Amino acid sequence: MDKKMLSLVILAHASDVLENAFAPLSDQDYEVAMKRVRSLLELEYDAQAEKKGNEVMWAVFEAFSK
């Protein structure tokens, strides 16, 4: 996934506006979108931060998830 898109999804969730963004979707599309978002939110941010090149991005996600 593109870093910018991933950042927007994580920060929209942290700001409690993600569900508003998904409001126009059909019920089925909403469920698919939320399932994908949940899988992103359940990632181990510490493990992802250990990968070279994305340390700061994942550290910011970790900070917003607390």
C-alpha positions as a Python dict, from the first residue, in 0.01 Angstrom:
ca = {
    (1, 'M'): (0, 0, 0),
    (2, 'D'): (116, 352, -75),
    (3, 'K'): (268, 521, 230),
    (4, 'K'): (48, 829, 192),
    (5, 'M'): (-272, 624, 170),
    (6, 'L'): (-170, 410, 466),
    (7, 'S'): (-96, 724, 667),
    (8, 'L'): (-434, 875, 580),
    (9, 'V'): (-617, 560, 690),
    (10, 'I'): (-429, 532, 1020),
    (11, 'L'): (-466, 901, 1103),
    (12, 'A'): (-834, 906, 1000),
    (13, 'H'): (-893, 619, 1241),
    (14, 'A'): (-703, 798, 1517),
    (15, 'S'): (-916, 1109, 1455),
    (16, 'D'): (-1244, 911, 1463),
    (17, 'V'): (-1345, 1024, 1113),
    (18, 'L'): (-1286, 699, 927),
    (19, 'E'): (-1644, 577, 957),
    (20, 'N'): (-1770, 906, 814),
    (21, 'A'): (-1544, 856, 512),
    (22, 'F'): (-1693, 511, 457),
    (23, 'A'): (-2055, 625, 503),
    (24, 'P'): (-2137, 651, 129),
    (25, 'L'): (-2032, 289, 69),
    (26, 'S'): (-2282, 8, 29),
    (27, 'D'): (-2311, -229, 324),
    (28, 'Q'): (-2100, -493, 153),
    (29, 'D'): (-1828, -245, 49),
    (30, 'Y'): (-1831, -97, 400),
    (31, 'E'): (-1770, -439, 555),
    (32, 'V'): (-1484, -513, 314),
    (33, 'A'): (-1324, -173, 379),
    (34, 'M'): (-1354, -207, 756),
    (35, 'K'): (-1211, -559, 745),
    (36, 'R'): (-906, -431, 558),
    (37, 'V'): (-866, -138, 795),
    (38, 'R'): (-888, -367, 1098),
    (39, 'S'): (-612, -583, 952),
    (40, 'L'): (-394, -271, 920),
    (41, 'L'): (-475, -156, 1271),
    (42, 'E'): (-385, -497, 1415),
    (43, 'L'): (-32, -490, 1271),
    (44, 'E'): (257, -498, 1513),
    (45, 'Y'): (387, -145, 1467),
    (46, 'D'): (711, -227, 1648),
    (47, 'A'): (785, -512, 1410),
    (48, 'Q'): (704, -297, 1109),
    (49, 'A'): (931, -20, 1240),
    (50, 'E'): (1224, -260, 1235),
    (51, 'K'): (1205, -275, 856),
    (52, 'K'): (1451, -40, 693),
    (53, 'G'): (1320, 289, 557),
    (54, 'N'): (990, 320, 744),
    (55, 'E'): (1097, 353, 1105),
    (56, 'V'): (961, 704, 1163),
    (57, 'M'): (629, 638, 991),
    (58, 'W'): (557, 331, 1204),
    (59, 'A'): (670, 509, 1521),
    (60, 'V'): (416, 783, 1448),
    (61, 'F'): (144, 521, 1393),
    (62, 'E'): (238, 362, 1726),
    (63, 'A'): (206, 699, 1899),
    (64, 'F'): (-138, 763, 1749),
    (65, 'S'): (-262, 416, 1842),
    (66, 'K'): (-217, 474, 2216),
}
